[in-house]
């Protein structure tokens, strides 16, 4: 609850929490599952500062990150920590498992050559137009100008992450770009001229090195985001209903076909692809950057939205039972480095849904009555 577990300690706790040993411990201390739920709720309320609103219950996740990593709660139902039936029986159909994604991407050089970055050795990957492209010891990609060569401004590279991939690179100007799964960035190996322009797909987080003489611009789905000295996140997946641009620090300008707005820190611009209308809302920064920080966070999030994230990160296909129309939303979270079975167990325990894993396909079914 204090959020002080190390990654290995958190993984150990997660495994115990979902094991038979956890339920046996509850029974050994003489509590029924119902009594244990009430006890745990009382502890969480007193130690972690949960606030309940009569119309809508909300869990203050930032204050209890460790607890949030192992508990998912229905946003409109009772707070449940354990099912009435043993987990072992509930999860009999999820014997198969899928490992989480990791640090992998493909670099396409200006000459069309492709380099699998997760398999490449550390050190120099290529040299193009006076620029050295190197893979550092931490697995990140970096671009360094060896000389002021005007020719290198016409050379472009692309980094793409597959489903189940994530990657960080440092562009020639020092700007950091972190790509989520199923994303890409197309950029020059060096920024010559009076501006710096890149194109992206999917979800990318930027920490831009500001240069007033050379504005940094990101093009995505018909809109342009211009850095005014900033850290920001863009979520523009094709399978998401809207584009979300979240400003963490500094200032950005966002331009569509007919509008130009400037965002302030803590604001999020939301708009549909091809629609010039832009809605400005207060951003949940922790939620927007959860993926970058290797977390799943669900803030009153529909099941379909959660399963899209699962599909991208675990490189799996999602199939819904014909006629499936479950309208549940979830609060909670856990590390993105859990196997997929742990995510599914959390959803099963707290919701009216069950899952079947068949290789790289996950079937979503209503829970048997």
C-alpha positions in Angstrom: 0.0 0.0 0.0 2.9 2.3 0.6 4.2 1.7 -2.9 7.7 0.7 -1.8 7.9 -2.9 -3.2 10.7 -3.5 -5.7 9.8 -5.0 -9.1 10.8 -8.5 -7.9 9.0 -8.2 -4.6 5.8 -7.0 -6.4 6.0 -10.0 -8.8 6.4 -12.3 -5.8 3.4 -10.8 -4.1 1.3 -10.9 -7.2 2.0 -14.6 -7.6 1.1 -15.3 -4.0 -2.0 -13.3 -4.1 -3.4 -15.4 -7.0 -2.3 -18.7 -5.5 -4.1 -21.3 -3.4 -1.8 -20.4 -0.5 -3.4 -17.0 -0.2 -6.9 -18.5 0.2 -5.6 -21.2 2.6 -4.1 -18.4 4.7 -7.5 -16.7 4.9 -9.1 -19.9 6.1 -6.4 -20.6 8.6 -7.0 -17.4 10.5 -10.7 -18.4 10.9 -12.3 -16.0 8.4 -14.9 -16.7 5.8 -14.2 -15.2 2.4 -17.0 -12.6 3.0 -15.5 -11.7 6.4 -12.0 -11.3 4.9 -13.4 -9.0 2.2 -14.8 -6.7 4.8 -11.6 -6.8 6.8 -9.5 -6.0 3.8 -11.8 -3.2 2.8 -11.6 -1.7 6.3 -7.8 -1.9 6.2 -7.6 -0.3 2.8 -10.0 2.5 3.8 -8.1 3.3 7.0 -4.5 2.9 5.7 -4.8 4.1 2.1 -7.3 6.8 2.2 -10.0 5.5 -0.1 -12.9 8.0 -0.9 -16.3 6.6 -1.8 -18.9 8.8 -3.5 -22.5 7.7 -3.1 -23.3 8.0 -6.8 -19.9 6.7 -8.0 -17.2 4.8 -6.2 -13.7 5.9 -7.0 -10.4 4.5 -5.8 -7.5 6.9 -5.4 -4.9 4.8 -7.2 -1.9 7.2 -7.0 -1.8 6.9 -3.2 -1.9 3.1 -3.2 0.1 2.0 -6.3 1.1 -1.3 -4.7 -2.4 -2.3 -3.7 -3.6 -1.2 -7.1 -1.2 -3.5 -8.8 -3.0 -6.6 -7.5 -6.6 -5.6 -7.2 -9.1 -4.7 -9.9 -12.5 -3.4 -8.8 -15.8 -3.1 -10.7 -16.6 0.6 -10.8 -20.3 0.1 -10.2 -20.4 -3.0 -8.1 -19.3 -4.3 -4.7 -15.6 -4.2 -3.8 -14.5 -7.8 -4.2 -11.1 -9.2 -3.4 -11.8 -12.9 -3.7 -14.5 -14.9 -5.5 -16.9 -17.0 -3.6 -15.5 -20.1 -5.4 -11.9 -21.1 -5.3 -9.7 -19.4 -7.9 -8.4 -22.9 -9.0 -11.9 -23.8 -10.2 -12.7 -20.5 -11.8 -9.5 -20.5 -13.8 -9.3 -24.1 -15.0 -9.7 -22.9 -18.6 -6.6 -20.6 -18.6 -3.9 -23.2 -18.3 -2.2 -21.8 -21.4 -0.4 -18.5 -21.0 1.2 -15.7 -22.9 4.3 -13.8 -21.8 4.3 -10.0 -21.8 5.8 -7.8 -24.5 9.3 -6.3 -24.2 12.0 -4.1 -25.6 11.9 -4.9 -29.4 11.6 -2.9 -32.6 12.7 -2.9 -36.2 14.8 -0.1 -37.7 14.4 0.7 -41.4 17.5 2.6 -42.7 17.4 5.1 -45.6 18.6 2.4 -48.1 15.7 0.1 -47.1 17.8 -2.2 -45.0 16.0 -3.5 -41.9 17.6 -4.1 -38.5 16.0 -6.1 -35.7 17.0 -4.0 -32.7 16.3 -6.6 -30.1 18.7 -8.9 -31.8 21.4 -6.4 -32.7 24.6 -6.1 -30.7 25.3 -3.0 -28.7 27.4 -0.5 -30.5 27.3 1.1 -33.9 24.4 -0.1 -36.0 25.0 2.0 -39.1 26.5 5.3 -40.4 24.5 7.5 -42.7 25.3 10.9 -44.0 27.7 11.9 -41.3 25.4 10.5 -38.5 26.3 7.5 -36.3 23.4 5.3 -35.3 24.2 3.2 -32.2 22.5 0.8 -29.9 23.5 1.7 -26.3 24.0 -0.7 -23.4 20.5 0.0 -22.1 19.1 -1.2 -25.4 18.1 2.3 -26.6 18.9 3.7 -30.0 20.8 7.0 -30.4 21.8 9.3 -33.3 25.0 11.4 -33.1 26.2 13.9 -35.7 29.8 13.2 -36.6 30.0 16.2 -38.8 27.9 19.1 -40.2 26.9 17.3 -43.4 24.1 19.0 -45.4 23.4 15.7 -47.3 22.2 13.9 -44.2 19.0 16.0 -44.0 17.6 14.1 -46.9 18.0 10.7 -45.3 15.1 9.2 -43.3 14.8 6.3 -40.9 11.8 4.5 -39.4 11.5 2.6 -36.2 8.5 0.3 -35.8 7.4 -1.7 -32.8 5.4 -4.9 -33.4 2.5 -5.9 -31.2 4.2 -6.9 -27.9 7.0 -4.4 -28.4 8.2 -1.1 -26.8 11.3 1.0 -27.7 13.1 4.2 -26.8 15.3 6.2 -29.1 17.2 9.5 -29.0 17.0 11.6 -32.2 19.9 13.6 -33.6 18.7 16.8 -31.7 18.6 15.0 -28.4 14.8 14.5 -28.4 13.7 11.3 -26.7 10.8 9.3 -28.3 9.4 6.2 -26.6 7.2 4.0 -28.7 4.4 1.8 -27.3 3.4 -1.5 -29.0 2.3 -1.5 -32.6 3.6 2.1 -33.2 6.1 3.8 -35.5 8.1 7.0 -36.0 9.5 8.2 -39.3 12.2 10.9 -39.0 15.3 12.4 -40.6 18.7 11.1 -39.4 19.7 14.7 -38.9 17.6 17.9 -38.6 18.7 20.5 -41.2 16.7 23.5 -42.2 14.5 25.7 -40.1 12.3 23.0 -38.6 12.3 19.4 -37.2 9.4 17.2 -38.4 8.6 13.6 -37.7 5.6 11.4 -38.4 4.1 8.7 -36.1 1.5 6.0 -35.8 0.1 4.4 -32.7 1.3 5.8 -29.3 4.5 7.7 -28.7 5.8 9.8 -25.8 8.1 12.7 -26.5 10.6 14.7 -24.4 11.6 17.4 -26.8 14.8 19.4 -26.7 13.4 22.9 -27.3 14.9 25.1 -30.0 12.9 28.2 -30.8 14.7 28.6 -34.1 13.7 25.1 -35.2 10.2 24.1 -34.0 9.7 20.4 -33.5 6.5 19.1 -35.2 4.8 15.7 -35.0 2.3 14.8 -37.8 -0.3 12.1 -37.1 -3.6 11.4 -38.8 -4.1 14.8 -40.3 -3.1 16.9 -37.3 0.2 18.5 -36.4 1.5 18.9 -32.8 4.1 21.6 -32.5 6.5 21.7 -29.5 6.9 24.9 -27.6 9.3 23.2 -25.1 7.6 20.2 -23.7 6.9 16.6 -22.7 3.8 15.1 -24.2 2.1 11.8 -25.2 0.1 11.0 -28.3 -2.3 8.1 -28.5 -3.5 7.7 -32.1 -4.1 4.0 -32.7 -6.3 3.1 -35.7 -8.5 0.9 -33.5 -9.1 3.6 -30.9 -12.2 5.9 -31.4 -10.3 9.1 -30.7 -6.9 10.7 -30.8 -5.6 11.8 -27.4 -2.8 14.3 -27.0 -1.7 14.8 -23.4 0.6 17.6 -22.3 2.8 16.7 -19.3 5.1 19.6 -19.1 5.7 22.8 -21.1 3.5 23.9 -24.0 2.3 22.5 -27.3 0.3 23.8 -30.2 -2.1 21.5 -32.0 -3.3 22.1 -35.5 -6.1 20.4 -37.4 -7.5 21.4 -40.8 -9.4 24.3 -39.4 -8.3 24.9 -35.8 -5.2 25.7 -33.8 -5.1 25.5 -30.0 -2.4 25.7 -27.4 -2.4 23.2 -24.6 -1.3 23.9 -21.0 0.3 21.3 -18.7 -2.3 18.9 -17.4 -4.6 19.3 -20.4 -5.6 16.7 -22.9 -6.9 17.3 -26.5 -9.4 14.7 -27.7 -10.7 14.5 -31.2 -11.8 12.0 -33.8 -9.8 11.3 -36.9 -10.7 13.7 -39.7 -12.9 15.8 -37.4 -11.6 19.4 -36.9 -13.5 19.7 -33.6 -11.2 19.4 -30.5 -12.3 18.9 -26.9 -10.0 20.1 -24.2 -10.3 18.1 -20.9 -8.3 17.8 -17.7 -5.8 15.0 -18.2 -5.2 12.1 -15.9 -1.4 12.1 -16.4 -0.8 8.9 -14.5 -3.3 7.1 -16.7 -2.0 8.6 -19.9 1.6 7.6 -19.2 0.9 4.2 -17.5 2.2 2.3 -20.5 5.5 4.3 -20.5 5.9 3.4 -16.8 5.2 -0.3 -17.6 1.8 -0.4 -15.9 -1.8 -1.2 -16.9 -4.1 1.4 -15.2 -7.9 1.1 -15.7 -9.8 4.2 -14.7 -13.5 3.4 -15.1 -12.4 1.7 -18.4 -14.7 -0.4 -20.5 -13.8 -4.1 -21.0 -13.4 -3.6 -24.8 -10.8 -0.8 -24.3 -8.9 -3.0 -21.8 -8.8 -5.9 -24.3 -7.5 -3.7 -27.0 -4.5 -2.9 -24.8 -4.1 -6.6 -24.0 -4.1 -7.4 -27.7 -1.4 -4.9 -28.5 0.9 -5.7 -25.6 0.7 -9.5 -25.6 0.4 -9.8 -29.4 -2.8 -11.8 -29.2 -6.1 -11.7 -31.1 -9.4 -11.1 -29.2 -12.6 -12.9 -30.1 -15.9 -12.2 -28.5 -18.7 -14.7 -28.2 -21.5 -14.0 -30.7 -24.0 -11.7 -29.0 -21.6 -10.7 -26.3 -22.7 -7.4 -24.8 -21.2 -7.1 -21.4 -21.1 -3.4 -20.3 -18.7 -3.4 -17.3 -16.1 -0.8 -16.4 -13.0 -1.4 -14.2 -10.8 0.5 -11.8 -7.4 -0.8 -10.9 -4.1 -1.8 -12.3 -1.1 -4.1 -12.4 2.4 -4.3 -13.9 2.6 -4.8 -17.7 5.2 -7.4 -17.1 2.7 -9.9 -15.7 1.8 -12.8 -17.9 -1.6 -12.4 -19.6 -3.2 -15.0 -17.4 -2.8 -12.6 -14.4 -4.6 -9.8 -16.2 -7.4 -12.2 -17.1 -7.7 -13.6 -13.6 -8.2 -10.1 -12.2 -10.9 -9.4 -14.6 -12.6 -12.8 -14.0 -12.5 -12.5 -10.3 -14.2 -9.1 -10.2 -16.5 -9.2 -13.2 -19.1 -11.2 -15.0 -16.7 -12.4 -17.7 -14.5 -15.4 -18.3 -11.7 -16.1 -20.8 -10.3 -19.0 -22.8 -6.7 -18.9 -24.1 -6.0 -20.8 -27.3 -2.5 -20.2 -28.4 -2.4 -16.5 -29.4 -6.1 -16.1 -29.3 -8.2 -15.0 -26.3 -11.9 -15.7 -26.3 -14.1 -13.5 -24.2 -17.2 -15.2 -22.8 -19.9 -14.4 -20.2 -19.3 -16.1 -16.9 -21.3 -19.2 -16.5 -24.2 -18.8 -14.1 
